[in-house]
Protein backbone atom coordinates (compact mmCIF):
# COMPACT_ATOMS: atom_id res chain seq x y z
CA UNK A 1 0.00 0.00 0.00
CA UNK A 2 1.37 3.38 -1.02
CA UNK A 3 1.44 5.92 1.81
CA UNK A 4 0.42 9.44 0.71
CA UNK A 5 3.24 11.96 0.89
CA UNK A 6 1.30 14.04 3.44
CA UNK A 7 0.46 11.09 5.72
CA UNK A 8 3.01 12.19 8.34
CA UNK A 9 1.45 15.62 8.76
CA UNK A 10 -0.42 16.43 11.93
CA UNK A 11 -3.11 19.05 12.38
CA UNK A 12 -3.51 21.83 13.12
CA UNK A 13 -0.44 23.05 11.29
CA UNK A 14 0.72 26.47 10.13
CA UNK A 15 2.52 27.37 6.93
CA UNK A 16 3.84 30.71 5.69
CA UNK A 17 2.05 32.31 2.75
CA UNK A 18 4.51 34.88 1.52
CA UNK A 19 6.04 37.31 4.00
CA UNK A 20 2.79 38.87 5.25
CA UNK A 21 0.44 35.95 5.84
CA UNK A 22 0.20 32.51 7.39
CA UNK A 23 -2.27 29.70 6.77
CA UNK A 24 -3.49 27.65 9.71
CA UNK A 25 -4.73 24.29 8.42
CA UNK A 26 -7.14 22.35 10.62
CA UNK A 27 -7.44 19.13 8.64
CA UNK A 28 -6.65 17.46 5.34
CA UNK A 29 -10.32 16.61 4.85
CA UNK A 30 -13.38 18.74 4.11
CA UNK A 31 -16.16 18.43 6.66
CA UNK A 32 -18.78 20.66 8.24
CA UNK A 33 -17.17 20.26 11.67
CA UNK A 34 -13.77 21.38 10.36
CA UNK A 35 -15.31 24.35 8.60
CA UNK A 36 -17.22 25.28 11.76
CA UNK A 37 -13.89 25.43 13.63
CA UNK A 38 -12.37 27.57 10.87
CA UNK A 39 -15.27 30.02 11.03
CA UNK A 40 -15.26 30.01 14.84
CA UNK A 41 -11.55 30.92 14.87
CA UNK A 42 -12.12 33.72 12.34
CA UNK A 43 -15.01 35.08 14.42
CA UNK A 44 -12.94 34.91 17.59
CA UNK A 45 -10.08 36.82 15.98
CA UNK A 46 -12.55 39.46 14.79
CA UNK A 47 -14.11 39.84 18.22
CA UNK A 48 -10.82 39.61 20.15
CA UNK A 49 -8.12 40.80 17.72
CA UNK A 50 -4.45 39.94 17.94
CA UNK A 51 -2.33 43.03 17.33
CA UNK A 52 -0.96 43.12 13.81
CA UNK A 53 -3.62 41.02 12.10
CA UNK A 54 -4.89 42.80 8.98
CA UNK A 55 -7.43 40.33 7.59
CA UNK A 56 -8.64 36.75 7.88
CA UNK A 57 -10.03 34.65 5.03
CA UNK A 58 -11.84 31.39 5.91
CA UNK A 59 -11.64 28.48 3.46
CA UNK A 60 -13.01 24.93 3.55
CA UNK A 61 -10.43 23.62 6.03
CA UNK A 62 -8.03 26.45 6.75
CA UNK A 63 -7.79 30.12 7.67
CA UNK A 64 -5.55 32.61 5.89
CA UNK A 65 -4.32 35.28 8.30
CA UNK A 66 -2.59 38.32 6.81
CA UNK A 67 -0.57 40.52 9.15
CA UNK A 68 1.63 43.59 9.40
CA UNK A 69 5.23 42.36 9.95
CA UNK A 70 6.12 45.68 11.56
CA UNK A 71 3.67 44.85 14.36
CA UNK A 72 3.97 41.08 14.73
CA UNK A 73 6.36 38.49 13.35
CA UNK A 74 5.17 35.36 11.62
CA UNK A 75 6.53 32.82 14.15
CA UNK A 76 5.09 34.78 17.07
CA UNK A 77 1.70 35.07 15.37
CA UNK A 78 1.71 31.36 14.58
CA UNK A 79 2.19 30.50 18.25
CA UNK A 80 -0.61 32.88 19.24
CA UNK A 81 -2.96 31.37 16.64
CA UNK A 82 -2.37 27.82 17.85
CA UNK A 83 -2.96 28.96 21.42
CA UNK A 84 -6.17 30.74 20.42
CA UNK A 85 -7.40 27.72 18.46
CA UNK A 86 -6.89 25.43 21.45
CA UNK A 87 -9.46 27.46 23.38
CA UNK A 88 -12.09 27.51 20.63
CA UNK A 89 -15.25 25.55 21.40
CA UNK A 90 -17.88 24.67 18.81
CA UNK A 91 -21.27 25.26 20.40
CA UNK A 92 -23.31 23.57 17.67
CA UNK A 93 -25.28 26.66 16.72
CA UNK A 94 -25.83 26.87 12.97
CA UNK A 95 -26.30 30.61 12.67
CA UNK A 96 -28.52 32.23 10.04
CA UNK A 97 -29.98 30.92 6.80
CA UNK A 98 -30.81 32.95 3.71
CA UNK A 99 -33.92 31.90 1.79
CA UNK A 100 -33.09 32.37 -1.89
CA UNK A 101 -36.06 32.66 -4.28
CA UNK A 102 -35.31 30.96 -7.61
CA UNK A 103 -37.09 31.04 -10.94
CA UNK A 104 -35.95 27.83 -12.57
CA UNK A 105 -35.29 27.45 -16.29
CA UNK A 106 -35.55 30.38 -18.66
CA UNK A 107 -32.69 32.07 -20.51
CA UNK A 108 -30.33 31.72 -17.52
CA UNK A 109 -31.27 28.15 -16.58
CA UNK A 110 -29.54 26.78 -19.64
CA UNK A 111 -28.91 23.31 -18.27
CA UNK A 112 -32.13 22.56 -16.38
CA UNK A 113 -33.77 20.32 -18.97
CA UNK A 114 -30.56 18.54 -19.97
CA UNK A 115 -29.67 17.88 -16.34
CA UNK A 116 -33.10 16.42 -15.68
CA UNK A 117 -32.62 14.08 -18.64
CA UNK A 118 -29.13 13.12 -17.45
CA UNK A 119 -30.50 12.26 -14.02
CA UNK A 120 -33.55 10.47 -15.43
CA UNK A 121 -35.74 12.85 -13.47
CA UNK A 122 -38.53 15.18 -14.43
CA UNK A 123 -37.78 18.88 -14.28
CA UNK A 124 -40.16 19.15 -11.32
CA UNK A 125 -38.28 16.38 -9.48
CA UNK A 126 -34.94 18.07 -10.08
CA UNK A 127 -36.27 21.39 -8.79
CA UNK A 128 -37.72 19.68 -5.72
CA UNK A 129 -34.40 17.93 -5.02
CA UNK A 130 -32.45 21.18 -5.39
CA UNK A 131 -34.80 22.95 -3.00
CA UNK A 132 -34.84 20.15 -0.42
CA UNK A 133 -31.32 20.68 0.92
CA UNK A 134 -29.81 22.87 3.61
CA UNK A 135 -26.66 24.33 2.04
CA UNK A 136 -23.66 25.54 4.03
CA UNK A 137 -21.51 28.43 2.87
CA UNK A 138 -18.05 26.93 3.21
CA UNK A 139 -16.15 29.88 1.82
CA UNK A 140 -16.34 33.07 -0.23
CA UNK A 141 -13.91 33.27 -3.12
CA UNK A 142 -13.14 33.20 -6.85
CA UNK A 143 -15.16 36.40 -7.40
CA UNK A 144 -16.49 39.09 -5.03
CA UNK A 145 -19.22 37.55 -2.90
CA UNK A 146 -19.17 34.16 -4.67
CA UNK A 147 -20.29 31.51 -2.16
CA UNK A 148 -19.23 27.87 -2.41
CA UNK A 149 -22.20 25.88 -1.11
CA UNK A 150 -21.91 22.38 0.32
CA UNK A 151 -24.88 20.11 0.91
CA UNK A 152 -25.97 19.47 -2.68
CA UNK A 153 -27.96 16.19 -2.76
CA UNK A 154 -25.79 13.40 -4.15
CA UNK A 155 -28.23 12.64 -6.96
CA UNK A 156 -27.60 16.14 -8.32
CA UNK A 157 -23.79 15.88 -8.37
CA UNK A 158 -22.80 16.68 -11.95
CA UNK A 159 -19.40 17.28 -13.59
CA UNK A 160 -18.71 20.75 -14.88
CA UNK A 161 -18.82 21.47 -18.59
CA UNK A 162 -15.76 20.45 -20.62
CA UNK A 163 -15.78 23.88 -22.31
CA UNK A 164 -16.79 26.83 -20.09
CA UNK A 165 -19.30 29.35 -21.38
CA UNK A 166 -17.82 32.80 -21.88
CA UNK A 167 -20.45 34.74 -19.91
CA UNK A 168 -22.95 33.78 -17.26
CA UNK A 169 -24.95 36.57 -15.66
CA UNK A 170 -24.92 37.49 -11.97
CA UNK A 171 -27.52 35.74 -9.80
CA UNK A 172 -27.47 32.55 -11.90
CA UNK A 173 -28.00 29.40 -9.82
CA UNK A 174 -25.33 26.81 -10.55
CA UNK A 175 -24.19 23.24 -9.90
CA UNK A 176 -20.56 22.19 -10.24
CA UNK A 177 -19.50 18.71 -9.16
CA UNK A 178 -20.61 18.28 -5.55
CA UNK A 179 -21.24 21.98 -4.98
CA UNK A 180 -23.96 24.53 -5.57
CA UNK A 181 -23.53 28.25 -6.17
CA UNK A 182 -25.09 31.64 -6.78
CA UNK A 183 -23.20 33.73 -9.32
CA UNK A 184 -22.13 37.00 -7.76
CA UNK A 185 -20.87 38.82 -10.87
CA UNK A 186 -21.08 38.16 -14.62
CA UNK A 187 -18.26 36.10 -16.09
CA UNK A 188 -17.16 32.83 -17.70
CA UNK A 189 -18.09 29.57 -16.01
CA UNK A 190 -18.03 25.82 -16.57
CA UNK A 191 -20.75 25.21 -13.98
CA UNK A 192 -24.20 24.02 -15.00
CA UNK A 193 -26.99 26.55 -14.49
CA UNK A 194 -30.60 25.77 -13.71
CA UNK A 195 -32.19 29.15 -12.94
CA UNK A 196 -31.67 32.58 -11.44
CA UNK A 197 -32.59 34.56 -8.34
CA UNK A 198 -33.74 38.19 -8.28
CA UNK A 199 -31.60 38.95 -5.22
CA UNK A 200 -27.96 40.02 -5.40
CA UNK A 201 -25.39 38.25 -3.24
CA UNK A 202 -22.91 40.98 -4.17
CA UNK A 203 -23.94 44.60 -4.48
CA UNK A 204 -21.27 47.31 -4.07
CA UNK A 205 -23.99 49.93 -3.49
CA UNK A 206 -25.07 48.28 -0.19
CA UNK A 207 -23.44 49.24 3.09
CA UNK A 208 -22.42 45.57 3.34
CA UNK A 209 -21.71 44.56 -0.24
CA UNK A 210 -21.48 40.86 0.60
CA UNK A 211 -24.78 39.23 1.49
CA UNK A 212 -23.30 35.87 2.57
CA UNK A 213 -20.30 34.89 4.64
CA UNK A 214 -18.63 31.62 5.56
CA UNK A 215 -20.74 29.70 8.07
CA UNK A 216 -24.09 30.94 6.75
CA UNK A 217 -26.69 28.56 5.34
CA UNK A 218 -28.85 28.80 2.23
CA UNK A 219 -32.21 27.33 1.27
CA UNK A 220 -33.59 27.64 -2.26
CA UNK A 221 -37.30 28.36 -2.79
CA UNK A 222 -38.94 27.97 -6.19
CA UNK A 223 -40.97 30.97 -7.40
CA UNK A 224 -43.11 31.74 -10.46
CA UNK A 225 -42.78 34.53 -13.03
CA UNK A 226 -45.11 36.96 -11.23
CA UNK A 227 -43.18 36.81 -7.97
CA UNK A 228 -39.87 37.00 -9.84
CA UNK A 229 -41.05 40.15 -11.64
CA UNK A 230 -42.12 41.74 -8.35
CA UNK A 231 -38.78 40.91 -6.72
CA UNK A 232 -36.87 42.18 -9.77
CA UNK A 233 -38.74 45.48 -9.42
CA UNK A 234 -37.97 45.66 -5.70
CA UNK A 235 -34.26 45.05 -6.34
CA UNK A 236 -34.23 47.69 -9.08
CA UNK A 237 -35.83 50.20 -6.73
CA UNK A 238 -33.21 49.55 -4.08
CA UNK A 239 -35.61 47.91 -1.63
CA UNK A 240 -35.15 44.14 -2.05
CA UNK A 241 -36.82 41.73 0.36
CA UNK A 242 -34.09 39.65 1.99
CA UNK A 243 -35.48 36.71 3.94
CA UNK A 244 -33.38 35.31 6.78
CA UNK A 245 -34.39 32.48 9.09
CA UNK A 246 -32.73 30.48 11.86
CA UNK A 247 -30.68 27.61 10.49
LUMDO-315576 format. One record per residue (C-alpha): residue in one letter; x, y, z. Coordinates in pm, 1 decimal. Layout:
BEGIN
   resn         xx         yy         zz
      A          X          Y          Z
...
END
This chain:
BEGIN
   resn         xx         yy         zz
      X        0.0        0.0        0.0
      X      136.7      337.9     -101.8
      X      144.2      591.8      180.8
      X       41.7      943.5       71.2
      X      323.5     1196.4       88.7
      X      129.7     1403.9      344.3
      X       46.1     1109.3      571.6
      X      300.7     1218.5      834.2
      X      145.2     1561.9      876.3
      X      -42.2     1643.0     1193.4
      X     -310.9     1905.2     1237.9
      X     -351.1     2182.5     1312.4
      X      -44.3     2304.7     1129.4
      X       72.2     2646.7     1013.1
      X      252.5     2737.4      693.1
      X      383.7     3070.9      569.5
      X      205.3     3230.9      274.8
      X      451.2     3488.3      152.2
      X      604.2     3730.9      399.5
      X      279.3     3887.0      525.4
      X       44.2     3595.0      584.2
      X       19.7     3251.4      738.7
      X     -226.6     2969.8      677.4
      X     -349.0     2765.1      971.2
      X     -473.2     2429.2      842.1
      X     -713.6     2235.2     1062.1
      X     -744.4     1913.4      863.9
      X     -664.6     1746.4      534.1
      X    -1031.9     1661.1      485.2
      X    -1338.5     1873.5      410.7
      X    -1616.4     1843.5      666.3
      X    -1877.5     2066.1      823.9
      X    -1717.3     2025.9     1166.7
      X    -1376.5     2138.1     1035.8
      X    -1531.4     2435.4      859.6
      X    -1721.6     2527.9     1176.1
      X    -1388.7     2542.9     1362.6
      X    -1237.0     2756.5     1086.5
      X    -1527.1     3002.0     1103.4
      X    -1525.7     3001.4     1483.8
      X    -1155.2     3092.4     1487.0
      X    -1212.5     3371.8     1233.5
      X    -1500.9     3508.3     1442.1
      X    -1294.4     3490.5     1759.1
      X    -1008.2     3682.1     1597.9
      X    -1254.6     3946.3     1478.5
      X    -1411.2     3984.0     1822.2
      X    -1081.5     3961.3     2014.5
      X     -812.4     4079.9     1771.7
      X     -444.7     3993.8     1794.0
      X     -232.7     4303.3     1732.6
      X      -96.1     4312.1     1380.7
      X     -361.8     4101.6     1209.7
      X     -488.6     4280.4      897.6
      X     -742.6     4032.6      759.4
      X     -864.2     3675.0      788.3
      X    -1002.6     3464.6      502.9
      X    -1184.0     3139.2      591.3
      X    -1164.3     2847.7      346.0
      X    -1300.8     2493.1      354.9
      X    -1043.5     2361.8      602.6
      X     -802.6     2645.5      675.5
      X     -779.1     3011.6      767.3
      X     -555.2     3260.7      588.9
      X     -431.6     3528.0      829.9
      X     -258.5     3831.7      681.3
      X      -57.2     4052.4      915.1
      X      163.5     4358.5      940.2
      X      522.8     4235.5      995.0
      X      611.7     4567.9     1156.2
      X      367.1     4484.9     1436.3
      X      396.6     4108.3     1473.5
      X      635.6     3849.2     1334.8
      X      516.5     3535.9     1162.0
      X      652.6     3281.7     1414.9
      X      508.8     3477.7     1707.3
      X      169.8     3507.4     1537.5
      X      170.8     3136.2     1457.9
      X      218.9     3050.3     1825.1
      X      -61.3     3288.3     1923.8
      X     -296.4     3136.9     1664.3
      X     -236.6     2782.2     1785.2
      X     -296.1     2895.9     2142.0
      X     -616.7     3074.0     2041.8
      X     -739.9     2771.8     1846.0
      X     -689.1     2542.8     2145.2
      X     -945.9     2745.6     2337.8
      X    -1209.4     2751.3     2063.2
      X    -1524.9     2555.1     2139.7
      X    -1788.4     2467.3     1881.2
      X    -2127.3     2526.3     2039.9
      X    -2331.0     2356.9     1767.2
      X    -2528.0     2666.4     1671.9
      X    -2583.0     2686.7     1297.3
      X    -2630.5     3061.0     1267.5
      X    -2851.6     3222.6     1004.2
      X    -2998.3     3092.1      680.3
      X    -3081.2     3294.9      370.6
      X    -3392.0     3190.2      179.4
      X    -3308.8     3237.5     -188.6
      X    -3606.0     3266.2     -428.3
      X    -3531.4     3096.0     -760.6
      X    -3709.3     3104.2    -1093.9
      X    -3595.0     2783.0    -1256.7
      X    -3528.8     2744.9    -1628.7
      X    -3554.5     3038.3    -1866.5
      X    -3269.0     3207.0    -2051.0
      X    -3032.9     3171.9    -1752.1
      X    -3127.2     2815.1    -1657.5
      X    -2954.0     2678.4    -1964.3
      X    -2891.4     2330.8    -1826.6
      X    -3213.1     2256.5    -1638.5
      X    -3377.4     2032.0    -1897.4
      X    -3055.8     1853.8    -1996.7
      X    -2966.7     1788.2    -1633.7
      X    -3309.8     1641.6    -1567.6
      X    -3262.2     1407.8    -1864.3
      X    -2912.8     1312.1    -1744.6
      X    -3050.5     1225.7    -1402.2
      X    -3354.8     1046.6    -1543.3
      X    -3574.0     1285.1    -1347.4
      X    -3852.9     1517.7    -1443.5
      X    -3777.8     1888.4    -1428.4
      X    -4015.8     1914.8    -1132.2
      X    -3828.1     1637.6     -948.3
      X    -3494.2     1806.9    -1007.7
      X    -3627.5     2138.5     -879.4
      X    -3771.8     1967.8     -571.6
      X    -3440.1     1793.1     -501.7
      X    -3245.0     2117.6     -539.3
      X    -3480.4     2294.6     -299.7
      X    -3483.5     2014.7      -42.3
      X    -3131.6     2067.9       92.0
      X    -2981.5     2286.9      360.8
      X    -2666.0     2433.4      204.5
      X    -2366.2     2553.6      402.8
      X    -2151.1     2843.2      286.6
      X    -1805.5     2692.5      320.5
      X    -1614.6     2987.9      182.0
      X    -1634.0     3307.2      -23.0
      X    -1391.4     3326.9     -311.7
      X    -1313.5     3319.8     -684.9
      X    -1515.5     3640.2     -740.4
      X    -1648.5     3908.7     -502.9
      X    -1922.4     3754.6     -289.6
      X    -1917.0     3416.2     -467.2
      X    -2028.9     3150.8     -215.7
      X    -1922.7     2787.1     -240.7
      X    -2220.2     2588.4     -111.4
      X    -2191.3     2238.3       31.6
      X    -2488.4     2010.6       91.2
      X    -2597.0     1946.6     -268.0
      X    -2796.0     1618.9     -276.4
      X    -2578.8     1339.5     -414.6
      X    -2822.7     1264.0     -696.2
      X    -2759.7     1614.4     -832.1
      X    -2379.3     1588.2     -836.7
      X    -2279.8     1668.3    -1195.1
      X    -1940.2     1727.8    -1358.7
      X    -1871.5     2075.1    -1488.1
      X    -1882.4     2146.5    -1859.4
      X    -1576.0     2045.0    -2061.7
      X    -1577.8     2387.9    -2230.9
      X    -1679.2     2682.8    -2008.8
      X    -1930.1     2935.2    -2137.8
      X    -1781.5     3280.3    -2188.2
      X    -2044.5     3474.2    -1991.2
      X    -2295.1     3377.6    -1726.0
      X    -2494.7     3657.0    -1565.7
      X    -2491.9     3749.1    -1197.4
      X    -2752.2     3573.8     -979.7
      X    -2747.3     3254.9    -1190.3
      X    -2799.6     2939.5     -982.3
      X    -2532.9     2681.1    -1054.8
      X    -2419.1     2324.4     -990.5
      X    -2055.8     2218.6    -1024.5
      X    -1950.4     1870.9     -916.4
      X    -2061.5     1827.9     -555.0
      X    -2123.6     2197.9     -497.8
      X    -2395.7     2452.8     -557.4
      X    -2353.0     2824.8     -616.9
      X    -2509.1     3163.6     -678.2
      X    -2319.6     3373.3     -932.5
      X    -2212.8     3699.6     -775.9
      X    -2087.1     3882.2    -1086.6
      X    -2107.8     3815.8    -1462.0
      X    -1826.3     3609.7    -1608.9
      X    -1715.5     3283.1    -1769.6
      X    -1809.0     2956.7    -1601.3
      X    -1803.1     2582.2    -1657.2
      X    -2075.0     2521.4    -1398.3
      X    -2420.5     2402.1    -1500.3
      X    -2698.9     2654.8    -1449.2
      X    -3060.4     2577.4    -1371.1
      X    -3219.4     2915.4    -1294.2
      X    -3167.3     3257.7    -1143.9
      X    -3259.4     3455.8     -834.1
      X    -3373.9     3819.1     -828.1
      X    -3160.4     3895.2     -521.7
      X    -2796.1     4001.7     -540.5
      X    -2539.1     3824.7     -324.3
      X    -2290.5     4098.3     -417.0
      X    -2394.4     4460.1     -447.8
      X    -2127.2     4731.1     -406.5
      X    -2399.4     4992.6     -348.8
      X    -2506.9     4828.3      -19.4
      X    -2343.9     4923.7      309.3
      X    -2242.0     4557.1      334.4
      X    -2170.6     4455.5      -23.9
      X    -2148.3     4085.6       60.0
      X    -2478.0     3923.0      149.5
      X    -2330.0     3587.3      256.9
      X    -2030.5     3488.7      464.1
      X    -1862.9     3162.0      555.9
      X    -2074.4     2970.4      806.8
      X    -2408.7     3093.8      675.5
      X    -2668.8     2856.3      534.1
      X    -2885.0     2880.4      222.5
      X    -3220.8     2732.9      127.2
      X    -3359.3     2763.6     -225.9
      X    -3730.0     2836.1     -278.9
      X    -3894.5     2797.1     -619.1
      X    -4096.6     3097.1     -739.6
      X    -4311.1     3173.7    -1045.8
      X    -4278.2     3452.8    -1303.0
      X    -4510.7     3696.5    -1123.3
      X    -4317.6     3681.1     -797.4
      X    -3987.3     3699.9     -983.9
      X    -4105.0     4014.9    -1163.6
      X    -4211.8     4173.9     -834.5
      X    -3877.5     4090.6     -671.7
      X    -3686.9     4218.4     -977.0
      X    -3874.3     4547.6     -942.3
      X    -3797.4     4566.5     -570.4
      X    -3426.2     4505.3     -633.6
      X    -3423.1     4768.7     -908.2
      X    -3583.1     5020.2     -672.7
      X    -3320.9     4954.9     -407.9
      X    -3560.9     4790.6     -162.9
      X    -3514.7     4413.6     -205.2
      X    -3682.2     4173.4       36.2
      X    -3408.6     3965.4      199.4
      X    -3548.4     3670.8      393.7
      X    -3337.8     3530.9      678.4
      X    -3438.7     3248.2      908.6
      X    -3272.9     3048.3     1185.6
      X    -3067.7     2760.6     1049.2
END
